[in-house]
Amino acid sequence: MANKGNKKRRQFSLEEKMKVVEAVDSGKRKGDVAKEFGITPSTLSTFLKDRAKFEEKVREASVGPQRKRMRNALYDDIDKAVFAWFREIHAKNILVTGSVIRKKALNLANMLGYDNFQASVGWLNRFRDRHGIALKAVCREDSDRLMNGLGIDKVNEWHAGEIIKLIADYSPDDIFNADETGVFFQLLPQHTLAAKGDHCRGGKKAKQRLTALFCCNASGTEKMRPLIVGRSANPRCLKNVHSLPCDYRANRWAWMTQDLFNEWLMQVDARMKRAERRILLLIDNCSAHNMLPRLERIQVGYLPSNCTAVLQPLNLGIIHTMKVLYRSHLLKQILLKRHSSEDQEKVDMRQAIDMIAAAWWSVKQSTVVRCWQKAGIIPMELTDSGPEAAASEPEIATEELWHSVAIATCVPNEINFQDFVTADDDLIISQDLMDTEVIQGTEAGENTDEAGSEDEGEASSPQQPKITITEAISSVQKLRQFLSTCAGVPDAVFGQLNGIDEYLMRKVTQTLVDSKITDFLQTK
């Protein structure tokens, strides 16, 4: 009995606890799981009861996976501020020593108002242990070595080594690239010169910008739903809007943040789990991508830093093509409004979102495939793009279209259509934390992503009246009648119109059926 009383108590790491929980989730009997991991039924029950805490810690990556105890630090706000700073520095591949961390901790403690805090060696060791910093540094050592430098030798080294290992177990259908771009959604041709090269760190133009995240696979067969980040959480133009061709989020600067990117990642991971797929996702190491949640169905591969201009498929023509299509549509809108004598040339956020999504879905498969091949990630023989690969993107924005708009809007002669397309290429799309912002993050929590007010950045257009489903069906009928008077209408257009008609009729029929049932129940 004495020996039993002196038996050493076993402690489990966070990673081990999550494996136990996952084993139960997989359908195994609890008794079998307890035997497999050598734990008592009461310990298993405790793990299951605390699973929400474990999942939150993993999702936030606030503790290392080998961590066995989850007590908060004595100076928890200092700990959070130092860790937020460390993640930002580590994402930039800057070497950080223990003494540098201790000095930064003292500076942040002073800013937080702590005079008695001592950044001792013991505190540093506990800080590193809490967040698994040493472990993460070892895990990324090899990739960080490849991420330094701009030389062609580094690019060739990555092509010959790292990428071959990453894509070995995946088909082109399951290899994806995600990237963000900034868009001045209200930019008019005559203002191109003023916007060119603007990083847009704040000020008035911050109200006129969006950040868009795009993701597609290497075979060009799948383009994911775009994520648009605006500045206004509840813009007037989205009032009573329940369906959009994209996902929409908002924060103060209309930038991509770690929280927004991780939320998007978790949603993609859940979709892949439901579809029983495993994918490889290639991303750059910008500040919004540097601390990822725990993922089950997504393997993340980082592109070498400072080489995305030659290695990232979305940067090699896919996003540019999207912007060509978006700006072309905008030019047509301007001409149409001028022809109809409308005073308002600017688009509101709703119109911009619709046009950005439409431009994204209009990027051809052949364009996507060519850009992946140009990046050297997918060899030509691994893809089957067919004869379409030889065709170029449709010339939607012709020189005649640009010339007409340029004359009508008094665009300077030295500005061309490509200047208009690339005017917002230099926009900042993610946040670099300063010390004051780190402190604000620990004090305000989620309020650091607080969005702008309801009407900021919107064109002052009158609110559109709500359209009834009967009016929508009537509009489809009028459109069908108009198309019948036109020559050479493609069959695909009639097919799309039929799809809209079927959706509306199904919706109105269901509404009528539901109302009849409700009326019947009320009479009982």
Protein Blocks (a to p, Z undefined) as FASTA:
>chain_A
ZZmmmpccddddfklmmmmmmmmmnopafklmmmmnopafklmmmmmmmmmmmmmmmmno
pacfklcbfcdcfblmlmmmmmmmmmmmmmnopacdfklmmmmmmmmmmmnopakbccdf
klmmmmmmmnommmmmmmmmmmmmmmgcjbfklmmmmmmmmmmmmmmmpcfklcccdddd
dddfkbcfklmmmmgopaolgcjllmmcccddddddfkopaccddddddfbfbbfklgoi
abdcbdcdddfkopacfklmmmmmmmmmmmmmmnopacdddddfbfklmoccddfkbccd
dddehilmmmmmklnommmmmmmmmmmmmmmmmmmmmmnopablbdcfklmmmmmmmmmm
mpcfklmmmmmmmnomacfklpcebjmlmpccddfbgfklmmmmmmmnopafklcfklmm
mmmmmpcfbdcddfklmmmmmmnommmmpccdfkgoiacddddddddfklmmmmmmmmmm
mmmmpghiafklmmmmmmmmmmmmmmmmmmmmmmmmmmmmmmZZ
